[in-house]
Amino acid sequence: MSMIKRRLEALREQRAMAAGDEGSALIMSLVVVIVATLIVTPMLTYAVSVTRASRLVENKAQRLEAVKGGLRTVLADPVALFKACNQDKAGVNLNPVLASPSLLVPVQTTCALMAVNYSEDETKRPYGTTSIQAGIALPGAYTPSSTNVHAVYPGSGQSDIRAWRNVASLTRSIDTIWSPNLPVHALSPRSAMAYDMPEGFDACKVYFPGTYVDPIVISGSTPVYFTSGIYYFENSITITDNANVVVGGGGVEGCTTDQFAAFYSVNAPATHNITGLGSTFVFGMAGRLVVKNSVPYTGAVTDSISLVFNQRYVSSTDTNTLPSATVNIMSVNGDLPNSDLNNSIGDLDQPGVLYVPYSLAPTGATTFGAATLNKYRPSTLVPAVPDNDAIVEVNLTQLTTATVSVPGYVDVPQGRFVISIGSGLGAKAAINFEGGVLARTIEMPGDSPAKFKIGVSEVVTQLVLRLKSMTTTGTPVVTSDAVVQVNANGAYAVNTWAVG
């Protein structure tokens, strides 16, 4: 009996102990649940907040890149940017809308004109038009105005044929006649036949700097490009029916570029002679530039002529080509008996009619000598009578669209400069010589071009622009604000750029 009692007591103790364990387990479970609630819930809340913030950051990052793309898009074509934001189209209250990137986030980019920089200031602007043959004055259109008193050399056509030399200068300055030296030209002989661009490129014919002794005639619908550098012609170059010609690299795009022409034109010369930016044509012997039309106008788009020079730019350290800076057309001056380079070159002196000293060209790093040392031969288009072939001649006899644009200086003191347009045929002509002209005579018989400029203009070479790109839909609104300098030749620099 006592044994049974002891076993029952043992069982009761075991049950009591088990009941105590069950209670502690419940308490531990409750503790675990409470701790989990205190930790997991904030963690979930944090995870949700981080996810939401990440989406916002990603959205803003996309919008930031979109507005950055707005600036990069317009800077991809700085020449087009320069044209779109010029003085006529941009300003404080005139902010033209520019090209935008094709992105999921819509962006609008505008430009505002902050400042304009010209090619030179007033103190460096010489007389814009000068003729030096005695007794032949400038046409009436060249009479100085009260607001442009330095446009014309007042002594044009005077009887003293040496007087113009008293105000001549090798450098550009006000109240002077700019009469620069010749640059060094490459002696590489060139064919009158142009080089072709290969299959895969746009149709284009290419010329390279060098010496040309045969006449060149350019016509037809295939565009022509003269790569940048110095060209020397001893015979005529004629731009005629349907021709489309760009001379030198720069603000006006040609059918190819200097680099593509040098590397890819078919059978390109081993020595391409490309220098600087833009081109200078130098005329000796019977060399002359002629722009003329002969095909009657039919209304077709191809019934046109276009000759456009780009401004000539040269490094200040390139002594050999530096005289060509801002010059597009020059003549070789002086008198050389029988055109024999073994003879001594002299000044061209036609008593009572014309006096022009012989040209100089670099012979070393800092010295100049007679241009004949660089195989230049003086122009022979210099008889006393004024009806001799002109060194520069625009002769329009048909009512076709004609564009002639020469932004650089024309320095042909031994030759005639003629713009001849038939009666009533100037309505489709745009002729601009905005870099200034020095010539034996400057003549303009016949009709006037519908658009015409001659003389030294205030040529805008650089714009300072504020380019602002902005998202146009959704939030947040993000902007890109940059101040950029853009040159007419396509160069640019970003001064400041803020995005936010």
C-alpha positions as CSV (number, residue, x, y, z in Angstrom):
1,M,0.0,0.0,0.0
2,S,2.8,2.3,0.8
3,M,4.4,1.4,-2.6
4,I,1.2,2.4,-4.4
5,K,1.0,5.7,-2.6
6,R,4.6,6.6,-3.5
7,R,3.9,6.0,-7.2
8,L,0.8,8.1,-7.2
9,E,2.7,10.9,-5.5
10,A,5.5,10.5,-8.2
11,L,2.9,10.8,-11.0
12,R,1.4,13.9,-9.4
13,E,4.8,15.5,-9.2
14,Q,5.5,14.7,-12.9
15,R,2.2,16.2,-13.9
16,A,2.9,19.3,-11.9
17,M,6.3,19.7,-13.5
18,A,4.8,19.2,-17.0
19,A,2.2,21.8,-16.3
20,G,4.9,24.2,-15.3
21,D,6.8,23.6,-18.6
22,E,3.7,24.3,-20.6
23,G,3.3,27.6,-19.0
24,S,6.8,28.7,-19.6
25,A,6.7,27.7,-23.3
26,L,3.6,29.8,-23.7
27,I,5.4,32.8,-22.2
28,M,8.4,32.3,-24.5
29,S,6.1,32.1,-27.5
30,L,4.5,35.4,-26.5
31,V,7.9,37.0,-26.1
32,V,9.0,35.8,-29.5
33,V,5.9,37.2,-31.2
34,I,6.3,40.5,-29.4
35,V,10.0,40.8,-30.5
36,A,9.1,39.9,-34.1
37,T,6.4,42.5,-34.2
38,L,8.8,45.2,-32.9
39,I,11.5,44.3,-35.5
40,V,9.8,43.0,-38.7
41,T,7.2,45.6,-39.0
42,P,9.7,48.6,-39.1
43,M,11.8,46.5,-41.5
44,L,8.9,46.0,-43.8
45,T,8.0,49.7,-43.6
46,Y,11.6,50.6,-44.3
47,A,11.7,48.3,-47.3
48,V,8.6,49.8,-48.7
49,S,10.0,53.3,-48.2
50,V,13.3,52.4,-49.9
51,T,11.4,50.9,-52.8
52,R,9.4,54.0,-53.2
53,A,12.5,56.3,-52.9
54,S,14.4,54.2,-55.4
55,R,11.6,54.7,-57.9
56,L,11.7,58.4,-57.4
57,V,15.4,58.5,-57.7
58,E,15.3,56.4,-60.9
59,N,12.5,58.7,-62.3
60,K,14.6,61.8,-61.6
61,A,17.7,60.2,-63.0
62,Q,15.9,59.5,-66.2
63,R,14.7,63.0,-66.4
64,L,18.1,64.4,-65.6
65,E,19.6,62.4,-68.5
66,A,16.8,63.5,-70.7
67,V,17.6,67.2,-70.3
68,K,21.3,66.5,-70.6
69,G,20.4,64.9,-73.9
70,G,18.6,68.1,-74.9
71,L,21.9,70.0,-74.7
72,R,23.9,67.3,-76.4
73,T,21.4,67.1,-79.2
74,V,21.7,70.8,-80.2
75,L,25.5,70.8,-79.8
76,A,25.8,67.8,-82.1
77,D,25.2,70.3,-85.0
78,P,26.8,73.6,-83.9
79,V,26.5,75.2,-87.3
80,A,22.8,74.6,-87.3
81,L,22.6,76.0,-83.8
82,F,24.5,79.1,-84.8
83,K,22.0,79.7,-87.7
84,A,18.9,79.0,-85.5
85,C,20.0,81.3,-82.7
86,N,21.4,84.3,-84.7
87,Q,20.4,87.9,-84.0
88,D,17.2,87.7,-86.1
89,K,15.8,84.7,-84.3
90,A,17.1,84.7,-80.7
91,G,16.9,87.3,-77.9
92,V,15.5,88.0,-74.5
93,N,11.9,87.6,-75.8
94,L,12.6,85.5,-78.8
95,N,13.6,82.0,-77.8
96,P,13.4,79.6,-80.7
97,V,12.7,76.0,-80.0
98,L,15.6,73.8,-81.1
99,A,15.9,70.1,-82.0
100,S,15.1,67.7,-79.2
101,P,16.2,64.1,-78.5
102,S,13.7,61.3,-79.2
103,L,13.2,60.0,-75.7
104,L,10.4,58.6,-73.5
105,V,10.7,61.8,-71.4
106,P,9.7,64.8,-73.6
107,V,12.2,67.6,-73.5
108,Q,12.1,71.1,-75.0
109,T,15.3,73.1,-75.7
110,T,15.4,76.8,-76.4
111,C,18.2,79.4,-76.9
112,A,18.5,83.0,-75.8
113,L,21.2,85.3,-77.3
114,M,23.4,86.8,-74.6
115,A,26.2,88.4,-76.6
116,V,27.6,88.7,-80.2
117,N,31.2,88.7,-81.1
118,Y,32.3,90.1,-84.5
119,S,35.3,89.1,-86.6
120,E,37.0,92.3,-85.7
121,D,36.3,95.6,-84.0
122,E,35.9,99.0,-85.8
123,T,39.6,99.9,-85.4
124,K,40.6,97.0,-87.6
125,R,38.1,97.5,-90.3
126,P,39.7,98.9,-93.5
127,Y,38.0,100.4,-96.5
128,G,35.5,98.0,-97.9
129,T,35.7,99.0,-101.5
130,T,38.6,100.5,-103.4
131,S,39.4,100.9,-107.1
132,I,42.7,102.3,-108.2
133,Q,42.7,102.9,-112.0
134,A,42.8,106.6,-112.7
135,G,39.7,108.1,-114.1
136,I,37.3,105.3,-113.4
137,A,35.3,106.0,-110.3
138,L,33.2,103.5,-108.4
139,P,29.5,103.0,-109.4
140,G,27.1,105.3,-107.7
141,A,26.0,102.5,-105.4
142,Y,29.3,102.8,-103.6
143,T,29.0,106.4,-102.4
144,P,29.8,106.6,-98.7
145,S,26.8,107.2,-96.5
146,S,26.7,109.3,-93.3
147,T,26.5,106.1,-91.2
148,N,29.1,104.1,-93.1
149,V,31.9,106.7,-93.9
150,H,34.6,104.1,-94.0
151,A,32.9,101.8,-96.6
152,V,34.6,103.3,-99.6
153,Y,38.1,104.6,-100.2
154,P,37.5,108.3,-101.0
155,G,40.4,108.5,-103.5
156,S,39.0,105.8,-105.9
157,G,39.5,106.8,-109.5
158,Q,41.8,109.8,-108.7
159,S,44.5,110.9,-111.2
160,D,47.4,110.2,-108.8
161,I,47.9,106.5,-109.4
162,R,50.4,106.1,-106.5
163,A,48.3,107.9,-103.9
164,W,46.6,104.7,-102.8
165,R,49.9,103.3,-101.6
166,N,50.1,106.1,-99.1
167,V,47.2,104.5,-97.2
168,A,47.9,100.9,-98.0
169,S,48.7,98.5,-95.1
170,L,49.8,94.9,-94.7
171,T,47.5,94.6,-91.7
172,R,43.9,95.5,-91.3
173,S,43.2,98.9,-89.7
174,I,40.7,101.7,-90.0
175,D,41.2,104.3,-92.8
176,T,43.6,102.1,-94.7
177,I,43.5,100.0,-97.8
178,W,44.4,96.4,-96.9
179,S,47.0,95.0,-99.3
180,P,48.3,91.7,-97.8
181,N,51.2,89.7,-99.0
182,L,50.7,86.3,-100.7
183,P,50.8,83.0,-98.8
184,V,53.1,80.2,-99.8
185,H,51.3,77.8,-102.2
186,A,51.9,74.2,-102.8
187,L,53.7,73.4,-106.1
188,S,51.9,70.1,-106.5
189,P,50.6,70.0,-110.0
190,R,46.9,69.3,-110.2
191,S,44.6,68.1,-113.0
192,A,41.5,70.1,-114.0
193,M,39.6,66.9,-113.4
194,A,38.1,66.5,-109.9
195,Y,38.3,63.4,-107.7
196,D,35.2,61.4,-107.0
197,M,33.9,60.2,-103.6
198,P,33.4,56.4,-103.6
199,E,30.2,54.4,-103.5
200,G,28.6,54.7,-100.1
201,F,29.2,58.5,-99.9
202,D,26.9,61.2,-101.3
203,A,27.7,62.1,-104.9
204,C,30.5,64.6,-104.7
205,K,33.5,65.8,-106.7
206,V,36.6,67.1,-104.9
207,Y,39.5,69.4,-105.6
208,F,42.7,69.6,-103.5
209,P,45.0,72.6,-103.0
210,G,47.9,72.9,-105.4
211,T,48.9,74.5,-108.7
212,Y,46.4,74.4,-111.6
213,V,47.6,75.4,-115.1
214,D,44.6,74.2,-117.2
215,P,41.2,75.8,-117.4
216,I,38.5,74.3,-115.1
217,V,34.8,74.3,-116.0
218,I,32.3,73.2,-113.3
219,S,28.7,72.5,-114.3
220,G,26.0,70.0,-113.8
221,S,24.1,68.8,-110.8
222,T,26.9,66.9,-109.0
223,P,28.0,69.0,-106.1
224,V,31.7,70.1,-105.9
225,Y,33.9,70.7,-102.9
226,F,37.2,72.4,-102.7
227,T,39.1,71.2,-99.6
228,S,40.6,73.9,-97.3
229,G,43.9,75.4,-98.3
230,I,45.7,77.6,-100.9
231,Y,44.9,77.2,-104.6
232,Y,47.0,78.8,-107.4
233,F,45.4,79.1,-110.8
234,E,47.1,80.2,-114.0
235,N,44.0,79.7,-116.1
236,S,40.3,80.3,-115.7
237,I,37.9,78.5,-113.4
238,T,34.4,78.8,-114.6
239,I,31.3,78.1,-112.5
240,T,28.3,77.7,-114.8
241,D,25.0,76.0,-115.4
242,N,23.5,74.1,-112.4
243,A,26.8,74.1,-110.6
244,N,26.8,73.8,-106.8
245,V,30.2,74.6,-105.3
246,V,31.4,75.0,-101.8
247,V,35.0,76.3,-101.3
248,G,36.7,75.3,-98.1
249,G,35.5,73.8,-94.8
250,G,33.5,76.0,-92.4
251,G,30.0,77.2,-91.6
252,V,28.5,76.2,-95.0
253,E,28.7,72.4,-95.4
254,G,29.9,71.0,-98.7
255,C,29.1,67.6,-100.2
256,T,31.9,66.1,-98.1
257,T,34.5,67.3,-95.6
258,D,38.3,67.9,-95.6
259,Q,38.9,64.7,-93.6
260,F,36.6,62.4,-95.7
261,A,38.0,63.8,-98.9
262,A,41.6,63.2,-97.9
263,F,41.0,59.7,-96.7
264,Y,38.3,58.3,-99.0
265,S,38.2,60.1,-102.3
266,V,39.0,57.8,-105.2
267,N,42.8,57.8,-105.9
268,A,43.2,60.8,-103.6
269,P,46.7,62.5,-103.9
270,A,49.3,61.3,-101.5
271,T,50.0,64.9,-100.6
272,H,46.7,66.6,-100.1
273,N,48.0,70.1,-99.0
274,I,45.0,70.8,-96.8
275,T,45.7,73.6,-94.4
276,G,43.6,75.7,-92.0
277,L,39.9,76.1,-92.6
278,G,38.4,77.7,-95.6
279,S,40.2,78.4,-98.9
280,T,42.1,81.1,-100.7
281,F,42.1,81.3,-104.5
282,V,45.3,83.0,-106.0
283,F,45.2,84.0,-109.6
284,G,48.3,84.5,-111.8
285,M,48.9,84.6,-115.5
286,A,45.5,84.3,-117.2
287,G,43.9,83.0,-114.0
288,R,40.4,84.3,-113.3
289,L,37.1,83.4,-111.6
290,V,34.0,83.4,-113.8
291,V,30.4,82.7,-112.7
292,K,28.0,82.7,-115.5
293,N,24.8,81.0,-116.8
294,S,23.7,80.2,-120.3
295,V,20.8,77.7,-119.9
296,P,17.3,79.4,-120.0
297,Y,15.2,79.1,-116.8
298,T,12.6,76.4,-117.0
299,G,11.4,76.5,-113.4
300,A,13.2,73.3,-112.4
301,V,15.0,73.2,-109.1
302,T,18.2,72.4,-110.9
303,D,18.1,75.7,-112.8
304,S,20.5,77.4,-110.5
305,I,24.2,78.3,-109.8
306,S,25.7,78.4,-106.4
307,L,29.3,79.4,-105.4
308,V,29.9,79.7,-101.7
309,F,33.2,80.3,-100.1
310,N,33.8,79.7,-96.4
311,Q,35.9,82.2,-94.4
312,R,39.6,81.4,-94.4
313,Y,41.1,80.7,-90.9
314,V,44.8,80.0,-90.3
315,S,46.8,79.3,-87.2
316,S,48.8,82.4,-86.0
317,T,51.9,80.2,-85.9
318,D,51.7,79.1,-89.5
319,T,53.8,81.9,-91.1
320,N,53.7,80.4,-94.6
321,T,49.9,80.5,-94.9
322,L,49.1,83.3,-92.4
323,P,48.8,86.0,-95.2
324,S,45.8,84.1,-96.4
325,A,43.8,84.6,-93.2
326,T,40.4,86.1,-93.9
327,V,41.3,86.3,-97.7
328,N,39.3,84.3,-100.3
329,I,40.6,85.7,-103.6
330,M,44.0,87.3,-104.5
331,S,45.9,88.1,-107.6
332,V,49.7,87.9,-108.2
333,N,50.8,91.5,-108.8
334,G,53.7,93.0,-110.7
335,D,55.2,92.8,-114.2
336,L,57.3,89.8,-115.4
337,P,58.7,90.0,-118.9
338,N,57.6,87.0,-121.0
339,S,56.4,85.4,-117.7
340,D,59.8,83.9,-117.4
341,L,60.7,83.3,-113.7
342,N,64.4,83.7,-114.6
343,N,63.7,87.4,-115.3
344,S,63.5,90.0,-112.6
345,I,59.9,90.9,-111.5
346,G,59.1,94.6,-111.3
347,D,56.2,96.8,-110.3
348,L,53.3,97.2,-112.7
349,D,53.5,100.8,-113.8
350,Q,51.2,102.1,-116.5
351,P,51.9,105.9,-116.4
352,G,48.8,107.9,-115.8
353,V,46.6,104.7,-115.6
354,L,47.7,102.3,-112.9
355,Y,50.5,101.5,-110.4
356,V,50.7,98.3,-108.4
357,P,53.9,97.0,-106.7
358,Y,54.9,93.4,-107.2
359,S,53.7,90.8,-104.7
360,L,55.7,89.4,-101.9
361,A,55.5,86.0,-100.4
362,P,57.2,84.2,-97.5
363,T,60.7,82.9,-98.3
364,G,61.4,81.7,-94.7
365,A,60.0,81.6,-91.3
366,T,60.0,85.4,-91.0
367,T,61.2,86.9,-94.3
368,F,59.5,87.8,-97.5
369,G,60.7,88.1,-101.0
370,A,59.4,88.4,-104.6
371,A,56.5,86.0,-105.1
372,T,58.3,84.5,-108.1
373,L,60.5,82.7,-105.6
374,N,57.4,80.6,-104.8
375,K,56.8,80.0,-108.5
376,Y,54.1,82.6,-108.7
377,R,53.7,84.4,-112.0
378,P,51.9,87.9,-112.1
379,S,48.5,88.3,-113.6
380,T,48.6,89.2,-117.3
381,L,45.1,90.6,-117.4
382,V,46.3,94.1,-117.1
383,P,46.1,96.2,-120.3
384,A,45.3,99.8,-120.1
385,V,41.8,99.4,-121.7
386,P,39.0,98.6,-119.2
387,D,37.3,95.9,-121.4
388,N,39.9,93.2,-120.8
389,D,38.9,90.0,-119.1
390,A,38.1,90.6,-115.4
391,I,39.9,88.5,-112.7
392,V,36.5,88.2,-110.9
393,E,33.4,88.2,-113.1
394,V,29.8,87.4,-112.4
395,N,27.9,87.4,-115.7
396,L,24.3,86.5,-115.6
397,T,22.4,86.3,-118.9
398,Q,19.5,84.1,-117.9
399,L,16.8,84.3,-115.2
400,T,18.1,81.5,-113.1
401,T,18.7,81.4,-109.4
402,A,22.3,82.5,-108.8
403,T,24.1,82.6,-105.4
404,V,27.6,84.0,-105.0
405,S,28.8,84.3,-101.4
406,V,32.4,85.4,-100.6
407,P,32.8,86.4,-96.9
408,G,36.6,87.0,-97.2
409,Y,38.6,89.7,-98.7
410,V,39.1,90.1,-102.5
411,D,42.5,91.5,-103.3
412,V,43.0,91.9,-107.1
413,P,44.5,95.4,-107.6
414,Q,45.7,94.6,-111.1
415,G,42.4,93.2,-112.3
416,R,38.8,94.2,-113.0
417,F,36.0,93.2,-110.7
418,V,32.7,93.0,-112.6
419,I,29.1,92.1,-111.8
420,S,27.2,92.1,-115.0
421,I,23.5,91.2,-115.0
422,G,21.2,91.4,-118.0
423,S,18.2,93.7,-117.9
424,G,15.5,92.4,-115.6
425,L,17.5,89.3,-114.7
426,G,18.6,90.2,-111.2
427,A,15.4,89.1,-109.4
428,K,16.8,85.6,-108.6
429,A,20.4,86.7,-107.8
430,A,22.0,86.9,-104.4
431,I,25.5,88.2,-104.6
432,N,27.5,89.0,-101.5
433,F,31.2,90.1,-101.2
434,E,31.2,91.0,-97.5
435,G,34.9,90.8,-96.8
436,G,35.8,93.9,-98.9
437,V,37.2,94.4,-102.4
438,L,40.4,96.0,-103.7
439,A,40.5,96.0,-107.5
440,R,41.8,97.9,-110.5
441,T,38.1,98.8,-111.3
442,I,34.9,97.8,-109.7
443,E,32.1,97.7,-112.3
444,M,28.4,96.9,-112.2
445,P,26.7,97.3,-115.5
446,G,23.1,96.2,-116.1
447,D,20.5,95.1,-113.5
448,S,21.1,95.0,-109.8
449,P,20.9,91.7,-107.8
450,A,17.8,91.2,-105.7
451,K,20.2,90.7,-102.7
452,F,23.5,92.4,-102.9
453,K,26.3,93.3,-100.4
454,I,29.8,94.5,-101.0
455,G,32.3,96.0,-98.6
456,V,33.5,95.0,-95.1
457,S,30.5,94.0,-93.1
458,E,30.3,93.5,-89.4
459,V,30.6,89.7,-89.7
460,V,29.2,87.8,-86.7
461,T,31.6,85.0,-86.0
462,Q,30.5,84.0,-82.5
463,L,27.3,83.8,-80.4
464,V,27.2,83.5,-76.7
465,L,24.0,81.6,-76.0
466,R,22.0,80.4,-73.0
467,L,20.7,77.0,-73.9
468,K,17.8,75.8,-71.6
469,S,16.4,72.3,-71.8
470,M,13.3,71.4,-69.7
471,T,11.0,68.4,-69.3
472,T,7.6,69.2,-70.5
473,T,5.4,66.6,-68.9
474,G,5.2,64.8,-65.5
475,T,7.1,65.5,-62.3
476,P,9.6,66.4,-61.1
477,V,10.3,69.2,-63.6
478,V,14.0,69.1,-64.4
479,T,16.0,71.7,-66.3
480,S,19.5,71.9,-67.9
481,D,20.9,75.5,-68.1
482,A,24.1,76.1,-70.0
483,V,26.0,79.1,-71.3
484,V,27.7,78.2,-74.6
485,Q,29.9,80.0,-77.1
486,V,29.2,78.9,-80.7
487,N,31.3,79.9,-83.7
488,A,30.0,80.3,-87.2
489,N,32.6,77.6,-88.4
490,G,31.1,75.0,-86.0
491,A,33.5,75.3,-83.1
492,Y,32.0,75.7,-79.6
493,A,32.8,75.8,-75.9
494,V,30.6,75.2,-72.9
495,N,31.2,78.0,-70.3
496,T,28.8,76.8,-67.6
497,W,26.3,74.0,-67.2
498,A,23.9,73.3,-64.3
499,V,21.4,70.5,-64.2
500,G,18.7,70.1,-61.6
